């Protein structure tokens, strides 16, 4: 759990990539995104995501097999330390090195893993559902075990999970394959809470774009003050300067996929800062498909669904 703009950010544990959301929001907490230009805001988000993903690759893995410094990673002091690495005018050309969260955990530990760039493509992703009721109960889940590329067991008709493709073969990686070890999943539903009550249940399909889309929706809601549907539909970016969780863990250092609805002025500004822009359609499925339901201060429930993917928002 972390804090952002007077809200508690609840995320999944290090057996998933869920910590990327609070890690990124912690970095953005010290920046004035409400008054920022579109280019400044998107640049800050992209650079904060790179730092958070660097720590994902450095430290996150099945906590039953890996000593994960969660307390240090989520420390506000650690966020202040890492935030100084964000250059407001120049994009990091690749995935930054992981940080050193161990002192903020009050103990020592292994240095974080830093991956080398790998060519190739990823694979298919997942589904999401969120719900909230008048009593204040909130639910968010990412039920998924894709079998599009998995084998069928002869005589049973059952498929074998392909989640094992999210394990690594590099010995020093925290999610390296090992007996009985769970892969570090991309699935990571989330909640925001205020004054002890859930105010947002949100998440999405989208593999490594999940956390990126979730962060951008939270920024739209809490920094720009827009409604849920507008926050979901806002033009989106996806950094490709991070290894894909699916084997062969391909990535493109310095790449920033960007939807065509972002103005040419903003895109030119981002190019001038060193981002290697990769064009996306106006509403790109590659930018994930967020669904969310929010409780307004007056108790009214507000929901939204992403036109980038199949989905809907329902109420009664």
Secondary structure, DSSP 4 states (H G I P E B T S, - for coil): -EEETTEEEE---TTBTTHHHHHHHHHHHTS--SS--HHHHHHHHHHHHHHHHHHHHHH-S-TTTS---HHHHT-HHHHHHHHTT--SSS--SSPPPP---GGGGTS--PPPP-PPP--S--------EEEE-TTS-EEEE------TTSPBPTTT-PBPP-GGGGSB--TTSTTB--TTPPP-BS---EEEEETTEEEEEEEEE-TTHHHHHHHHHHHHHHTS---HHHHHHS--EEE-SS--SSTT----TTEEEEETTS-HHHHHHHHHTT-EEEEE-TT-GGG-EEEEEEE-TTS-EEEEE-TTSS------
